Amino acid sequence: MTNQPTLNIAVFAGDGIGPEVMAPCLALLRQVERQVGGFALSFESLPAGAGLYRDEGVALPTSSLEAAREADAILLAAMGLPAVRYPNGTEIAPQIDLRFELGLYAGVRPVRPLPGVAPALADPRAAEIDFVLVRESTEGLFASKDKGEIEGDRVARETLVITRETCEQLFDFTLRLARQRKKAGGKGRATCVDKANVFQAFAFFRQIFDEQAQAYPELVIDHDYVDAVAMKLVRRPWDYDVLVTENMFGDILSDLGAGLIGGMGMAPSADIGARHAVFQPCHGTAPDITGQGKANPTAMFLSAAMMLEWLADRHEAPACAEAGRRIRDAVDGAFFSGNLCPFELGGEDGTGRITDAVLAALEEEGR
């Protein structure tokens, strides 16, 4: 095909089970690339992570950061090891550094149960769960990363920061997403999650949300306090559509959302900015199961599907959108029979079995 775009992907396999889920993900991307056509992927593997810091004293080399900055998208598995820390006691987290360096203000965390996977809630409406949590990823309480203060052995301080510039970008992203979902048959609801009843910073956060929402009259706009949302997510999560919140609140609520659909191994994510985006599973490096073949690659696969869909919009490459849809459908198809059960859900299906099932489902779809 002429004028076929070649898309350069920066690949960070990272630590622990990261390389174990990245390898089959790249194989899956190669298969769907051949199957769909119309685009080409070029992968560049880049070093970063806790293991690199332990061995060489640097967690995110300048060369890796610059290569990521030049790439069309960034695919990241997992980074960090609990036993490897900076002198101040914090863990090695280059994935967070990438958010700050590349201005990735919107952390997108879809929450949707897979067919054939029993949800955490017994209510039959749990099958209807389909919401997206948008987490601001560069400010909030995380603005204090590496800037906290400890006075003697008496007081520790971290500072929460909310800025209008970042909020306006974040809320426009969120509201556009809610509008897109409504056009696709969704609820068309956007919920601002805050603590505006107590903190001025969150009252400011809510104020900017309401200002931006005026440009989206077709949406249902509402607000809720973060503690109330935590309760409602375990009582009526199917009521939500798109939620937007501050960095730390989003960090906590996104894990709760993952728990609703089977755990972190099922939960994909993206961190998106004006020019760059990182796609990665929500799970960590799981050093306790590293090298045992137990890692669940599902979230990695679904994160790759999100990457392809984002590339389709950014590069006007509809073939990428089709490829992303096929990966998502293949994951659904692999789990639909109920014969797959990852280790974290009490089963015995690890990386190889799940990968084989998804590749087979993708092959079947392409016939």
N, C-alpha and C positions, 0 to 999 in steps of 0.2 A: 504494500500500500504506500502511495506517495505521501509526502508531508507527514509521515508518522512521527509524532513527538517522542523524543527520548527523554525520560524523566530521571533525574539523578537523585538517588535516595541515600542519605547518610545513615549508616547502620551502626547502632551501638548495642552490642550483645551484652556487655556489662558483666555482672557478677552472679555467682550462685547458679540458679536454674536459668538465668538469662540466656546463655548460649544454647541451652537445651530446648528452649521454646522458640528461639530465633531461627535456628537451622530449618526446622520443618515449616516455619512461616515463610521463609524465603523460597522454599521448594513449592509451597502452595501458590505464592505469587508468580513464580515461573510458569506453573501449570495454567493458571488463569490467563496469564499474558499470552501464552501460545494458543489457548482456546478461543479467546475473544479477538485478539489482534487489534490493530489500530493504535497501538502505543508500545513503547519499549521501556523497560526499567533497567537502570544501571546502578548496581549496588556498590557502595564504598564502605568497607568495614573500618571503624574508627575506634581507637583505644580510649577508654575512660573508665572510672569506677574505683571502688575501694581496693580491689586487688592491685590495680595500677598504683594507687597511692601508697599502699603497703610496700610495694616492690621498688617504686621509683620516686616516691615523694611528691607526685603530682596526680590530682584526681581528674582534671579536665585539661589536657594539653592545649596550648594555644593553637597548634596545627589542627587538632580535632574540632575545636570551636570554630575556626575559620572555615574548615571544610563543611561543617554543618550550616554555617551562615550562607555558604554559596549553593547548598543543595536545594532541590525543589521541595523536598520533604525530609523529615527525620523520623526514622523508625527505631524505637528504643525498647529493649526487653526489660531489664531490671538492673538497678545499681544499688550498692551498699552492702556492707557486712557488719552485723552488730558488734563484732570484736575489733573492728578497725575504725578508729575514731580520730578526729582532730584533737590537738592538745586541749581545746576548751571543752572536750567531752561530747561534742555533737557528732553524729554519724556523717559519713561521706555521702553526699547526695548531688552529684553533677547534674542530675535531671532537674533539680531545683535551680541550679546555676544557669541552665539553659533557658529556663523561663524568664529569669531576670535579664540575661544577656540579649535575648531575642525578642523581648517585649511580648511574651505569650500570656496575654491578660485573661483569656477565656479558657478555663478548664472545663471540658465537656465530658460529662459522665452519664451515658445512656443507661437506663435501668429497664430491662425487658427480659422476662423469663424465657428460656428456651423450651420448645416443645419436647416433651419426654423427660424433663427434669422437674422433679417435685419442688414447688416453691416452699419457702419457709413457713408461709401462712396456710392454715388448713382451709380457710374460706375459699369457696370455688371462684370467687371474683379475683383471686390472686393471679389467675391466668390473664386477666385484663391489665395487669400492671404494665405501663408503658410511659415512662416519664424521663425527662432529661434534667439533670442537675448541672447548672452552669456555675462554676466556682471561679471567682476572681483569683488570679494566680500570681500576681506580682506585688500586691500591697497587703492591706489588712494587718493582721498580727505578724505575718511573714515578712513585713517590711523591716522587722527587727533582726532578721537572720544575720548573725555575726556582728550585731551591733548592741546586743544586750549589755547591761551593766550589773555588776555585783559589787556592793559596797561592803568591804570586809567580809564578815560572816553574818551580816544582819539583814540586808535588803537586796533583792534582785528586781530589776526593771526591764520590761520589754514594752515597746511603743507600737500601738496600732495606728496605721495611716490610711486615710481614705482621701482620694483626690478626685476632683470633678472630671479632669481629662480622662482618667482611666475608667471611671464610672460611666461616662457617656459612651465610650467605646463598648464597654461590657454590656450595658443595657440595650444599645442598638443591636448588638450581636444577638442577645437573648430574645428580643422582641421580633427580630427578623426570623429567628429559628421558630418561634411560636407561630408566626404567620405561615411559614413554610409547612409546618406540621398541620396547621388547620387546612391548608389547601389540599393536603394529602389525606384528609379525613380525620384529623386530630381534634382535640377539644378547643384549641385556640385560646388557651389560658396561660397567663404568665404571672407567677407569684414571686414577690420580693420577700426574701427570708432575712430577718434582721433582729435587732434587739433595741428598736427605736424607742421603746418605753423607758429605757434606762440610760442609754448612752447617746450623747450629742452626735458622735461620729456616725452612728447608725440612723439617727434622725436625718442627718445630711444625706446619707446613702439612700434612704427612702425618698427624700425630696427629689433627688436627681432622677431616680427611677420614675416617679410620677410625672416629672417634666418630660422625660423621653417618651413615656407611654402615650402621651397626648397625640403623637403622630401615628398611633396604631389603633384607631377607633373600632376596628373590626374584632379586636381581642377582648377577652375577659381579663381585667387587670385586678389583682388583689395582693394582699400582704399577709404575712403571718410571722409570729415570733419564733425564733429558732427552737426554743424548748417545746413549743406547741407542735411544730413540724416534726420533731423527733418522735413525739407520741403518735401523731397522725400517720407517720410512715409505717408504723407497726400495727395500726388499726384500720386505715383506709387509704393505702398508698395508691390505689387505682383511681382516686379522685384527682391526682395531680397530672400536670402536663409538662410545663417547663418551669423550673424554679431557679432563681438566681440569688447568690449569697456571697458573703465575704470569704476570704481565703481559709481561715481556720475553721469556720462553721462548715464550709464546703468540704474540707478535708475529713471532718467527722461524719457528716451526713452522707457523703459518697460511699464510705465504708458500710454504713447502715443500709444504703441502697443495694450494695453488692450482696450483703447478707440476705436480702429478700429474694434473690434469684439464684442462690446456691453458693455464693462465696466469691472471693477475689479472683479465682481462676476462671470465672465466667464473665468478669466485668472489664470491658474495654474502656479506653479513654483517649482524649486528645487535649493538647494544650495549644491554643491557636492565637496568633497575633495578626497584625496588619499584613505582614509579609511572610512570616514563617509559621511552621506548625510541627509539633512533635506528637507522635502517636505511640502509645504504650499501654500494656495491660496495667490494671490497677494494683496487681499483686506485687509483692516484694521479691527478694532473691531466694527466700526459703532455704537457707543453708542446711537445715535439718534433713532435707530430702535430696540435696544436690547429688547428682551422679547415680541415683537409684532408678531412674526412668519413671518416676511417679509424677513429674510435673505436668500440669494440665495446660496445654497450649491454646485452649479455646479463646481466652481473652486476647491472646496475642493475635490469633487469626482475625478476630472481630475488630481489633485495632487496625490491622492492615486493611480491612474493608473500609473503615472510616477514612484511612489515608487515601485510598483510591477515589473515594467519593469527593474528598476535599480537592484532590488534584484535578478531578473532572471539572469542578467549578472554576478553579484557579486558572487552568490552562485551556478551558473550553474543549475538553477531550471527553466526549460522551462515552467513548469506549471504556474509559476508566470507571465511569459510573456503573456501567453494565458489569464490569469485572468485580466491583465492590459488591453489587447486588448478588452476583453468583456465589461469592465467598460466603456471604451471610446466609443465602439459601442452602448452601452446601452444609454449613454448620447446623442449621435447623434440621436439614434432612438427616444428617448423621445421628442426631440425638432423638429424632422423632419416634423411632421404634421403641425407645425406652431400654434398648440393650446396652447403651453406654452409661457407665457410672464411674466418674473420676474418684480417685482415692479420697479426696477431701470430703466427698459426699458418702463415704462408707463403701465405695466400690473397689474394684481392682483394675480399672482401666487407666493406664498411664499415657505417657507422651506418644509412644509408638502406636498403640491401638487407636487412640483418638485421632491422631494424624492420618492413619490409614483409612479410617472411616470417613473423614472429611474429604480426603483426596478422592476416594471412591465415589462419594456423593457428587463431587464436582465433576468427575469424569462422566457419571451417569447423566448429569444435567446437560453436559455438552454434546450428547449424542443426538 
